[in-house]
Amino acid sequence: MENDRIKIDVPTMADMTAAGQEPEFLLWVGSAGAFDDRYKKVTRAFVKILSWLDINYAVLGTEESSSGDVVRRAGNEMLFQMQALSNIEILNGYGIKKILTCDPHAYNTFLNEYPELGGKYEVIHHTKFLQDLINSGKLSLSQEFFSGQRLTYHDPCYLGRANGEYSAPRLIINTLASDFKEMKRNRSFALCCGAGGGQMFKEAEAGDKEVFIERTEEAVESGADIIVTACPYCMVMMTDGLKYKNLENSKKTYDIAELVALSLGL
């Protein structure tokens, strides 16, 4: 993985273990981060940041599977437990203590649901990870890159309402941009993007308007040039919403990790 300035070799747990090394963090990439073309860009951005900061991390690579979040939301409890127990066996086999992820769904599942099956880890969402680095002075960001652009933020359900994380993404955005405008529904009152709970993988139910369309309209009403989120599901929904409104050329969607990488010139 490389760009004009930096070449990145992403270490795997298997290779580090074979070399007698133990990373501080396991980076859980997630299905979207590995396979969805749009969210692959977020994975690349975050990996560039980790490399730039010289963070000691590794990924599972081909040993990584689904966290099991979607199958549990869809009602297949047996498959969820089979999936979770398989993951826990791998994670515990490597002695994993800290899991870092960009996916709020995986974050919620590891943090709140794996412990009952024997998987107890310190789980950190990338927004909180980056906020802590800013607060400690290890990460310094400039508002220069986003000068003259208005940003708004869409709260992912599994980060916000499910786990109470509202401040970290906003601290990062306000560090990066001087013009930040909240949507009319935000924080605990934010409207869902419409994809969570397995909804992204089923047909829309009867109604006057799809949820992602209404949420995109609220983002557009804020006057923002950039819609920011911190979840692969939300990224798909908000990006599709802009396409539906024929606004993909005038407005952009970015993950928090992409904002930070852009600001750093990575």
Buried (B, 14 or more C-beta within 10 A) or exposed (E): EEEEEEEBEBBBBBEBBEEEEBBEBBBBBBBBBEEBEBBBBBBBBBBBBBBBBEBEBBBBBEBBEBBBBBBBBBEBEEBBBEBBBEBBEBBEEBEBBBBBBBBBBBBBBBBEBBEEBEBBBEBBBBBBBBBEBBEEEEBEBEEEBBEEEBBBBBBBBBBBBBBEBBEBBBBBBBBBBEBBBBBEBBBEEBBBBBBBBBBBEEEEEEEEEBBBBBBBBBBBEBEBBBBBBBBBBBBBBBBBBBEBBEBBEEBBBBBBBBBBBBBBEB
